[in-house]
Amino acid sequence: MKIPVLSYHSISNENSPLSLSVEQFEKQLFFLKKNNFKSIFFNEVNSSEKKKIIITFDDGYKDLIINCLPLLKKYGFKCICYIVTNNIGKTNIWDFNNKSINKKELMSKKDLNEWINQGMIIGSHTSDHLDLTKLSIKATQNQIVNSKNLLEDNFGIGVDSFCYPYGKYNLQVLQIVKNSYKNAVTTNRSRYCYSKHNPYLIPRIDMGKKLSKFKMFMKLNTFYEDIKF
């Protein structure tokens, strides 16, 4: 059984490569609802799943509370957001050298508590959103493990899922993640087949752009994304 794991960043009307407009996001949710898709979390995956999706957000932007959460509740979907723990309540400092990406506010601790209280969950996107393949073993360990500990200590929940910054990993990174989490997502493109894919290298489908109904159908229901793995 193949489960589309949908990937987003920001839901906002600003002109940014990270942002999907509020209108387009609602159109996607309407399409998913109309086509009888139901959202689950990674710990709910099993062999009998049909018409299931997993919705993910990277970085934890403030606009998720303002623009995204009300729509998720309206259409009855749940999702996971991967948090950069040292930047909670701050901004996307890792993008400051990228002139095409605006400075964006991130969710605060209060926002994240609201996110969780509304039935959503969080995962780790490291402490500082660094390229883990360029760090020492100790620094890599700190980025991967400390972020998990901080989230669990501050929000009183278990954190079992990890997201690689920039989608980058190597054997060293992979081993540390395996020792701390139950699964991890990548930027590899494919629908997720849990009997085929490594649970620490889960592929995703990029949905953070304007898509026609036909393109959404192809991405979710056919091998269109699978051949790109």
Protein Blocks (a to p, Z undefined) as FASTA:
>chain_A
ZZdddddfbdcfbdcfkbccfklmmmmmmmmmmnopacddfklgcfkbghiacdddehji
aklmmmmmmmmmmnopacdddddfklgoiacfklmmmmkbccdddddfklmmmmmmnopa
cddebjnopafklpcfklmmmmmmmmmmmmmmmnopacfbdcdehhiacfklmmmmmmmm
mbdcdfbdcdddfklpcfklcccddfkbccdfklmmmmmmmmklmmmZZ
